[in-house]
């Protein structure tokens, strides 16, 4: 579940995309393995997207498992959150 909080509308899409790519990496096994990426690998992948958009000062948080119960069913998911401090342009 990607989440992005960003200070400028132009950066918001890039921050959201970085969080989304991190979330994808978090839930899909690494190529030709059954191993999920580590939090460090997820954070590094997100940083690649942020660097490409020239966004600095971001905080990346990877939480897993996040456990939720609904209608007697227990579910687990991964939360990836990217936040960027507000900057006056």
Backbone as CSV, one residue per row, in Angstrom:
resi,resn,N_x,N_y,N_z,CA_x,CA_y,CA_z,C_x,C_y,C_z
1,UNK,0.847,-1.161,0.000,0.000,0.000,0.000,0.895,1.226,0.000
2,UNK,1.095,1.839,-1.135,1.976,2.990,-1.186,1.302,4.227,-0.624
3,UNK,2.080,5.060,0.009,1.569,6.333,0.485,2.594,7.401,0.212
4,UNK,2.120,8.594,-0.139,3.048,9.673,-0.433,2.483,10.982,0.088
5,UNK,3.300,11.716,0.806,2.955,13.045,1.270,3.999,13.967,0.692
6,UNK,3.569,14.956,-0.085,4.560,15.783,-0.758,4.175,17.251,-0.719
7,UNK,5.170,18.139,-0.749,4.928,19.558,-0.575,4.526,20.302,-1.829
8,UNK,4.905,19.833,-2.981,4.612,20.563,-4.217,3.898,19.647,-5.191
9,UNK,2.932,20.195,-5.878,2.133,19.384,-6.801,2.999,18.720,-7.863
10,UNK,4.018,19.407,-8.359,4.857,18.839,-9.407,5.638,17.635,-8.904
11,UNK,6.026,17.653,-7.622,6.773,16.541,-7.049,5.872,15.385,-6.635
12,UNK,4.605,15.664,-6.443,3.696,14.657,-5.885,3.647,13.403,-6.749
13,UNK,3.588,13.554,-8.042,3.545,12.390,-8.928,4.818,11.558,-8.797
14,UNK,5.954,12.216,-8.745,7.226,11.490,-8.619,7.335,10.775,-7.283
15,UNK,6.895,11.411,-6.215,6.941,10.794,-4.892,5.984,9.601,-4.841
16,UNK,4.802,9.775,-5.415,3.824,8.681,-5.462,4.368,7.510,-6.273
17,UNK,4.977,7.805,-7.411,5.548,6.736,-8.237,6.669,6.003,-7.506
18,UNK,7.499,6.726,-6.779,8.581,6.093,-6.019,8.002,5.154,-4.962
19,UNK,6.974,5.613,-4.246,6.327,4.767,-3.231,5.690,3.545,-3.877
20,UNK,5.063,3.740,-5.014,4.411,2.625,-5.723,5.433,1.577,-6.159
21,UNK,6.564,2.018,-6.694,7.594,1.071,-7.110,8.172,0.319,-5.914
22,UNK,8.324,1.009,-4.792,8.767,0.336,-3.580,7.773,-0.711,-3.113
23,UNK,6.488,-0.381,-3.194,5.445,-1.333,-2.796,5.431,-2.551,-3.718
24,UNK,5.625,-2.330,-4.993,5.692,-3.462,-5.935,6.848,-4.389,-5.594
25,UNK,7.990,-3.798,-5.329,9.164,-4.592,-4.984,8.946,-5.341,-3.674
26,UNK,8.226,-4.736,-2.743,8.008,-5.341,-1.427,7.180,-6.617,-1.479
27,UNK,6.288,-6.731,-2.443,5.365,-7.873,-2.459,5.687,-8.917,-3.522
28,UNK,6.577,-8.605,-4.441,6.932,-9.555,-5.495,8.288,-10.183,-5.185
29,UNK,8.406,-11.491,-5.312,9.704,-12.121,-5.071,10.766,-11.592,-6.033
30,UNK,12.004,-11.585,-5.559,13.109,-11.177,-6.418,13.201,-12.126,-7.611
31,UNK,13.736,-11.661,-8.700,13.804,-12.417,-9.949,14.366,-13.823,-9.745
32,UNK,13.648,-14.806,-10.215,14.018,-16.220,-10.209,14.267,-16.770,-8.801
33,UNK,13.570,-16.191,-7.798,13.680,-16.689,-6.428,12.298,-16.675,-5.780
34,UNK,12.229,-17.161,-4.572,10.994,-17.033,-3.789,11.240,-16.104,-2.605
35,UNK,12.301,-15.308,-2.691,12.714,-14.409,-1.619,12.170,-13.003,-1.859
36,UNK,11.549,-12.441,-0.822,11.086,-11.058,-0.918,12.253,-10.109,-0.650
37,UNK,12.169,-8.928,-1.214,13.212,-7.918,-1.027,13.271,-7.491,0.435
38,UNK,14.459,-7.139,0.884,14.634,-6.626,2.242,14.181,-5.166,2.289
39,UNK,13.986,-4.653,3.487,13.619,-3.239,3.624,14.686,-2.347,3.003
40,UNK,15.960,-2.706,3.169,17.046,-1.928,2.577,16.979,-1.902,1.055
41,UNK,16.653,-3.038,0.448,16.520,-3.094,-1.013,15.338,-2.242,-1.485
42,UNK,14.258,-2.276,-0.725,13.078,-1.479,-1.075,13.417,0.009,-0.986
43,UNK,14.057,0.395,0.104,14.434,1.801,0.282,15.394,2.259,-0.809
44,UNK,16.320,1.407,-1.211,17.270,1.755,-2.281,16.548,1.955,-3.612
45,UNK,15.575,1.097,-3.905,14.804,1.229,-5.152,14.019,2.536,-5.165
46,UNK,13.429,2.875,-4.040,12.689,4.137,-3.942,13.635,5.310,-4.154
47,UNK,14.823,5.233,-3.581,15.787,6.319,-3.710,16.208,6.533,-5.163
48,UNK,16.284,5.470,-5.941,16.593,5.593,-7.375,15.567,6.501,-8.056
49,UNK,14.286,6.283,-7.757,13.221,7.092,-8.370,13.273,8.535,-7.861
50,UNK,13.536,8.713,-6.573,13.612,10.065,-6.022,14.810,10.817,-6.595
51,UNK,15.940,10.139,-6.729,17.127,10.772,-7.305,16.878,11.197,-8.744
52,UNK,16.201,10.353,-9.500,15.909,10.678,-10.905,15.023,11.921,-11.015
53,UNK,14.171,12.132,-10.019,13.289,13.305,-10.012,13.924,14.484,-9.264
54,UNK,15.170,14.297,-8.808,15.909,15.335,-8.070,15.153,15.781,-6.808
55,UNK,14.620,14.796,-6.110,13.917,15.053,-4.855,14.821,14.600,-3.717
56,UNK,15.135,15.522,-2.825,16.027,15.184,-1.710,15.297,15.400,-0.385
57,UNK,15.849,14.816,0.660,15.299,14.999,1.996,14.096,14.131,2.307
58,UNK,13.827,13.149,1.467,12.655,12.290,1.679,12.917,11.297,2.805
59,UNK,11.845,10.926,3.485,11.888,9.885,4.502,11.100,8.700,3.975
60,UNK,11.719,7.527,3.996,11.072,6.307,3.508,10.824,5.387,4.696
61,UNK,9.591,4.899,4.810,9.222,3.972,5.873,8.610,2.737,5.248
62,UNK,9.124,1.562,5.611,8.573,0.289,5.152,8.093,-0.456,6.395
63,UNK,6.806,-0.754,6.445,6.228,-1.486,7.567,5.688,-2.815,7.069
64,UNK,6.117,-3.894,7.716,5.561,-5.189,7.387,5.833,-6.194,8.488
65,UNK,4.926,-7.039,8.751,3.579,-7.038,8.180,2.673,-6.071,8.936
66,UNK,1.757,-5.477,8.227,0.676,-4.717,8.839,-0.506,-5.671,8.852
67,UNK,-1.017,-5.968,10.040,-2.075,-6.970,10.189,-3.415,-6.268,10.372
68,UNK,-4.397,-6.703,9.594,-5.742,-6.147,9.639,-6.730,-7.298,9.727
69,UNK,-7.773,-7.122,10.528,-8.828,-8.125,10.575,-10.120,-7.506,10.078
70,UNK,-10.786,-8.211,9.194,-12.069,-7.760,8.655,-12.978,-8.969,8.489
71,UNK,-14.150,-8.910,9.066,-15.127,-9.999,8.962,-14.529,-11.342,9.382
72,UNK,-13.712,-11.324,10.416,-13.117,-12.561,10.916,-11.955,-13.087,10.105
73,UNK,-11.524,-12.344,9.102,-10.400,-12.765,8.263,-9.189,-11.895,8.595
74,UNK,-8.075,-12.543,8.899,-6.839,-11.820,9.177,-6.041,-11.681,7.887
75,UNK,-5.658,-10.449,7.589,-4.899,-10.170,6.370,-3.614,-9.444,6.742
76,UNK,-2.601,-9.621,5.937,-1.336,-8.924,6.133,-0.977,-8.176,4.858
77,UNK,-0.417,-7.010,5.036,0.068,-6.275,3.874,1.309,-5.498,4.246
78,UNK,1.937,-4.916,3.257,3.129,-4.094,3.447,2.759,-2.648,3.183
79,UNK,3.170,-1.774,4.086,2.925,-0.339,3.896,4.258,0.320,3.572
80,UNK,4.275,1.036,2.449,5.449,1.802,2.041,5.035,3.266,2.025
81,UNK,5.745,4.068,2.793,5.386,5.485,2.891,6.616,6.324,2.570
82,UNK,6.422,7.334,1.701,7.486,8.267,1.346,6.970,9.670,1.671
83,UNK,7.706,10.398,2.503,7.327,11.769,2.831,8.479,12.702,2.483
84,UNK,8.107,13.907,2.084,9.090,14.923,1.710,8.753,16.179,2.493
85,UNK,9.744,16.811,3.134,9.457,18.026,3.887,8.976,19.159,2.983
86,UNK,8.127,19.982,3.539,7.616,21.136,2.810,8.745,22.131,2.552
87,UNK,8.801,22.642,1.324,9.794,23.650,0.960,9.106,24.787,0.228
88,UNK,9.359,25.990,0.654,8.803,27.156,-0.035,9.624,27.369,-1.289
89,UNK,8.936,27.533,-2.398,9.629,27.721,-3.681,9.918,29.178,-3.892
